Amino acid sequence: MTQDGIIRIQRSIGGSGAAFQVTFTPYNAEEEAGGVRRFHELQQVREFLRVLGIGADFIREALRQLAAGRSASVSDVRLTDKVARRAGFLSTENLARSTG
């Protein structure tokens, strides 16, 4: 089974916790939230997005926005249950591909 949705990356300002929070939210409102992952470094976010199968251009744009101190998002992401589970997202599984 696959879920289409959006990946949002928020940058935390200050505090001692993880600097970046990555979430996957399915478009289907009946589904529960896809999950949250937290990272301390921008490089970890880059590697995580690669693992999900996000295209290089989308990763570059997201990292550019994060480096500028903004949040970023990647829409039209497709995750199989298997990939989402391996990625640490609680309610999904398989590889993510950008369909945009």
SEKOLFI-351794 format. One record per atom (N, C-alpha, C, O): x, y, z. Coordinates in steps of 0.1 Angstrom, whole numbers, padded with zeros to 4 digits, always signed. Layout:
// residues N
XYZ
...
***
This chain:
// residues 100
+0008-0012+0000
+0000+0000+0000
+0009+0012+0000
+0019+0013+0006
+0005+0023-0007
+0012+0035-0008
+0004+0046-0002
-0009+0046-0003
+0010+0057+0002
+0004+0069+0007
+0010+0081+0000
+0022+0082-0001
+0002+0089-0006
+0007+0102-0012
+0005+0113-0001
-0005+0113+0006
+0015+0121-0001
+0014+0132+0009
+0025+0142+0007
+0030+0144-0004
+0027+0150+0018
+0037+0160+0018
+0047+0158+0029
+0044+0154+0040
+0060+0161+0026
+0070+0161+0036
+0073+0176+0040
+0075+0184+0031
+0072+0179+0053
+0075+0192+0058
+0088+0191+0066
+0089+0182+0074
+0096+0201+0065
+0108+0202+0073
+0108+0215+0080
+0109+0226+0074
+0108+0215+0093
+0109+0227+0101
+0122+0228+0108
+0127+0219+0114
+0127+0240+0108
+0139+0243+0115
+0136+0249+0129
+0129+0259+0129
+0142+0244+0139
+0140+0249+0153
+0150+0260+0155
+0162+0258+0152
+0146+0271+0161
+0155+0281+0164
+0157+0281+0179
+0147+0282+0187
+0169+0280+0184
+0172+0280+0198
+0169+0266+0204
+0165+0257+0197
+0171+0265+0217
+0168+0253+0224
+0179+0243+0222
+0189+0245+0215
+0178+0232+0230
+0189+0222+0230
+0185+0209+0223
+0192+0199+0222
+0173+0209+0217
+0168+0197+0210
+0173+0196+0196
+0182+0204+0192
+0167+0187+0188
+0171+0186+0174
+0167+0199+0166
+0157+0205+0169
+0176+0202+0157
+0175+0214+0150
+0164+0213+0138
+0159+0223+0134
+0162+0201+0134
+0153+0199+0122
+0142+0188+0126
+0146+0178+0131
+0130+0191+0122
+0119+0181+0124
+0113+0179+0110
+0109+0188+0103
+0113+0166+0106
+0108+0162+0093
+0095+0154+0095
+0095+0144+0103
+0084+0158+0089
+0072+0151+0090
+0066+0147+0077
+0069+0153+0067
+0059+0136+0077
+0052+0131+0065
+0037+0131+0068
+0033+0125+0078
+0029+0138+0060
+0015+0139+0063
+0008+0134+0050
+0009+0141+0039
+0000+0124+0051
-0007+0119+0039
-0018+0129+0035
-0024+0136+0043
-0021+0130+0022
-0032+0138+0017
-0045+0133+0021
-0054+0142+0024
-0047+0120+0023
-0060+0115+0027
-0062+0118+0041
-0056+0113+0050
-0072+0127+0044
-0075+0132+0057
-0079+0121+0067
-0078+0122+0079
-0084+0109+0061
-0089+0098+0069
-0077+0091+0076
-0078+0084+0086
-0065+0092+0070
-0053+0085+0075
-0047+0094+0086
-0048+0106+0086
-0041+0087+0096
-0034+0094+0106
-0021+0099+0101
-0016+0096+0091
-0015+0108+0109
-0002+0114+0105
+0008+0104+0102
+0009+0094+0109
+0016+0106+0092
+0026+0096+0088
+0038+0095+0097
+0045+0084+0097
+0041+0105+0105
+0052+0103+0114
+0061+0115+0115
+0060+0125+0107
+0071+0115+0124
+0080+0126+0126
+0094+0120+0128
+0096+0110+0135
+0104+0126+0122
+0118+0123+0125
+0125+0136+0128
+0122+0147+0123
+0135+0135+0137
+0142+0147+0142
+0157+0145+0139
+0163+0134+0141
+0164+0156+0135
+0178+0155+0131
+0185+0168+0137
+0179+0178+0138
+0198+0166+0140
+0206+0177+0146
+0213+0185+0135
+0216+0197+0137
+0216+0178+0123
+0224+0185+0113
+0217+0185+0100
+0209+0175+0097
+0219+0195+0091
+0214+0196+0078
+0218+0184+0069
+0210+0179+0062
+0230+0179+0071
+0235+0168+0063
+0226+0155+0066
+0224+0147+0057
+0222+0154+0079
+0214+0142+0082
+0200+0143+0075
+0194+0133+0071
+0195+0155+0074
+0182+0157+0067
+0184+0153+0052
+0176+0146+0046
+0195+0158+0046
+0198+0155+0032
+0198+0140+0030
+0192+0135+0021
+0206+0133+0038
+0207+0118+0037
+0193+0111+0039
+0190+0102+0032
+0185+0116+0048
+0172+0110+0051
+0163+0112+0038
+0156+0102+0034
+0163+0124+0032
+0155+0126+0020
+0160+0117+0009
+0151+0112+0001
+0173+0115+0008
+0178+0106-0002
+0173+0091+0000
+0169+0085-0010
+0173+0087+0012
+0168+0074+0016
+0153+0072+0012
+0149+0062+0007
+0146+0083+0013
+0131+0083+0010
+0129+0083-0006
+0118+0080-0010
+0140+0085-0013
+0139+0086-0028
+0135+0099-0033
+0130+0100-0045
+0136+0110-0026
+0133+0123-0030
+0143+0127-0041
+0155+0125-0039
+0139+0133-0052
+0148+0138-0063
+0158+0148-0058
+0155+0156-0049
+0169+0148-0065
+0180+0157-0061
+0176+0172-0062
+0180+0180-0053
+0169+0176-0072
+0165+0190-0073
+0156+0194-0062
+0157+0205-0057
+0147+0185-0058
+0138+0188-0046
+0146+0189-0033
+0143+0198-0025
+0156+0181-0032
+0164+0181-0020
+0172+0194-0019
+0173+0201-0009
+0178+0198-0031
+0186+0210-0032
+0177+0222-0028
+0182+0231-0020
+0165+0223-0033
+0156+0234-0030
+0152+0235-0015
+0152+0245-0009
+0149+0223-0010
+0146+0222+0004
+0157+0227+0013
+0156+0234+0023
+0169+0222+0010
+0181+0226+0018
+0184+0241+0017
+0189+0247+0026
+0182+0246+0005
+0184+0260+0003
+0175+0268+0012
+0179+0278+0018
+0162+0264+0012
+0153+0271+0021
+0156+0270+0036
+0155+0279+0043
+0161+0258+0040
+0165+0256+0054
+0177+0264+0057
+0178+0270+0068
+0187+0265+0048
+0199+0272+0051
+0196+0287+0052
+0203+0295+0059
+0185+0292+0046
+0181+0306+0047
+0172+0308+0059
+0168+0319+0062
+0171+0298+0068
+0164+0299+0080
+0149+0297+0079
+0141+0300+0089
+0144+0292+0068
+0130+0290+0066
+0126+0275+0067
+0135+0267+0068
+0114+0272+0067
+0109+0258+0067
+0109+0255+0052
+0109+0263+0043
+0108+0242+0049
+0107+0237+0036
+0097+0226+0035
+0093+0220+0045
+0092+0223+0022
+0083+0212+0020
+0085+0206+0007
+0090+0213-0003
+0082+0193+0005
+0082+0186-0007
+0068+0180-0009
+0065+0171-0001
+0061+0184-0019
+0047+0179-0021
+0048+0167-0031
+0058+0165-0038
+0037+0160-0032
+0035+0149-0041
+0045+0138-0039
+0051+0133-0048
+0047+0135-0026
+0056+0124-0022
+0048+0111-0021
+0037+0111-0015
+0053+0100-0026
+0046+0087-0025
+0055+0078-0016
+0066+0075-0020
+0049+0073-0005
+0057+0064+0004
+0049+0051+0004
+0037+0051+0006
+0056+0040+0003
+0050+0027+0005
+0051+0025+0020
+0059+0030+0027
+0042+0016+0025
+0042+0013+0039
+0056+0007+0043
+0061+0011+0054
+0062-0001+0035
+0075-0007+0039
+0086+0004+0041
+0094+0004+0050
+0087+0013+0031
+0097+0024+0032
+0095+0033+0044
+0104+0037+0051
+0082+0037+0046
+0079+0046+0057
+0082+0040+0070
+0087+0046+0079
+0080+0027+0071
+0083+0020+0084
+0098+0020+0086
+0103+0022+0097
+0106+0016+0075
+0120+0016+0076
+0126+0030+0079
+0136+0031+0086
+0119+0040+0074
+0124+0054+0076
+0121+0059+0091
+0125+0070+0095
+0113+0051+0098
+0109+0055+0111
+0096+0063+0112
+0092+0067+0123
+0089+0064+0101
+0076+0070+0102
+0066+0059+0107
+0067+0047+0102
+0058+0062+0116
+0050+0052+0123
+0039+0045+0115
+0038+0032+0117
+0032+0052+0107
+0020+0046+0101
+0022+0042+0086
+0011+0041+0079
+0034+0041+0081
+0036+0038+0066
+0047+0028+0064
+0053+0024+0073
+0050+0024+0050
+0061+0014+0046
+0066+0016+0032
+0057+0020+0025
+0076+0014+0025
+0084+0013+0012
+0091+0026+0007
+0093+0034+0016
+0094+0028-0005
+0102+0040-0010
+0094+0052-0013
+0082+0051-0017
+0099+0063-0011
+0092+0076-0014
+0098+0081-0028
+0110+0080-0031
+0089+0085-0036
+0093+0091-0049
+0085+0104-0051
+0074+0105-0047
+0092+0113-0056
+0086+0126-0059
+0078+0124-0073
+0084+0119-0082
+0066+0127-0073
+0058+0126-0086
+0057+0139-0093
+0050+0140-0103
+0064+0149-0087
+0063+0163-0093
+0074+0166-0103
+0074+0177-0108
***
